[in-house]
Amino acid sequence: MALGGLWSYSILLFVFVVIPLADFIVGVDVGNQTREIQKELHTAFRFELLTLLVAPGILGCLCYAAWLANSGGLSLLEFGGQSIGTGIITGVVGIVAGHELCHKASRLERVLGRLLLCSATYGHFYVEHTLGHHKDVATDHDPATSRYGESFYEFLPRVVKGEFVNACLIEAARLRRNGLPWWHNEIPVYFLVSAGIALALASLTGPLAVPLFVVQSVVAVLLFESVNYLEHYGLERRELKPGQYEQVQPQHSWDTACRVTNHVMFKLERHADHHAHAGKRYQTLQAYDSSPQLPAGYATMILLAFFPPLWRMVMHPRLLAHRRQQVGQVFRHGPSPGASLPKLPSTPSCCWSERPEKAGERSCRTTPRRAAPRE
């Protein structure tokens, strides 16, 4: 390595300092495409190709990190930095791209998506997320919806355990429904693929590849679940009658318009439209005026989530103002404000600068609307 020692941890500066500053400087993107431009973008292969290339890129990153770990030149401090840095890459890029691919109809995309999840030992997320989270989001049945007042450190063990248990239950139900024997269960297969990746790295580069793979998987999952923590914090769907909830609406997901983190994370931050149209390609996701807005991009908000008092100080006034707009709703966790207050600005406060709309774009700020249907 050209730079060792504490420089091994420099990726932390990039993620939690450089990217938030870039969000502040570059500003926001609140423009939506017209339906005609959406059709054109939906079929543009260059966007699909970018997500397909993430899989070989992540595998290459793991190979390089494993080779460095076994080169004999790393101290324990540097090995830790190498493992954490690799986990940040597989978590921010790998799992997020895997999430994008797993929602697509193409078999190749779904296979590569699950491979990316397995590269962080989180393959079962495919089952729970597509068949559990999207159905149960913003209810107590969803382990990935963080509750009012729940700190990230309370949420993390609950979501990790809950997603695994839910995935097993969903898969067992699928086997019973289709009359399939136990060996058709996909959950063990995902863990075997993860173990296969670790053993392949060890056979190619050396035994230190295994602990590196384990540590980077832990870091990747922690980082990804911190994103889950942000996306639906304190948001709840109305229970119409026991066990039956209102349809998922834009107000059940936190969005943010910060341009840089949206580009880094395949527009995952336009999360309301993702829940409205799960199969929609990232380049056509739309912004919703009616979805609550995080005050900053994901990188900044993850950092706040690691410090619960700061998180509550920033988020609770915004969350309570949003709840006041849900007239008549009784919330299951936290207060149920009765009075209505003026709506907070939809533009994140960390990204004060706004750019003029480009030709062919349509703003969603003034009139709430549903995004164009998936073609």
Secondary structure, DSSP 8 states (H G I E B T S, - for coil): --S-GGGGGHHHHIIIIIHHHHHHHH-B--EEE-HHHHHHHHT-HHHHHHHHHHHHHHHHHHHHHHHHHTSS---HHHHHHHHHHHHHHIIIIIIHHHHHHHTSS-HHHHHHHHHHHHTTT-TTHHHHIIIIIHHHTTSTT-TTS--TT--HHHHHHHHHHHHHHHHHHHHHHHHHHHT--GGG-HHHHHHHHHHHHHHHHHHHH-TTHHHHHHHHHHHHHHHHHHHHHHHTTT----EEETTEE----GGGS-B--BHHHHHHTTTTT-HHHHHHSTTS-GGG----TTS-B-SS-HHHHHHHHTSHHHHHHHHHHHHHHHHHTSTT---SSS----S------SS-TT--------TTEEE-SSS--------
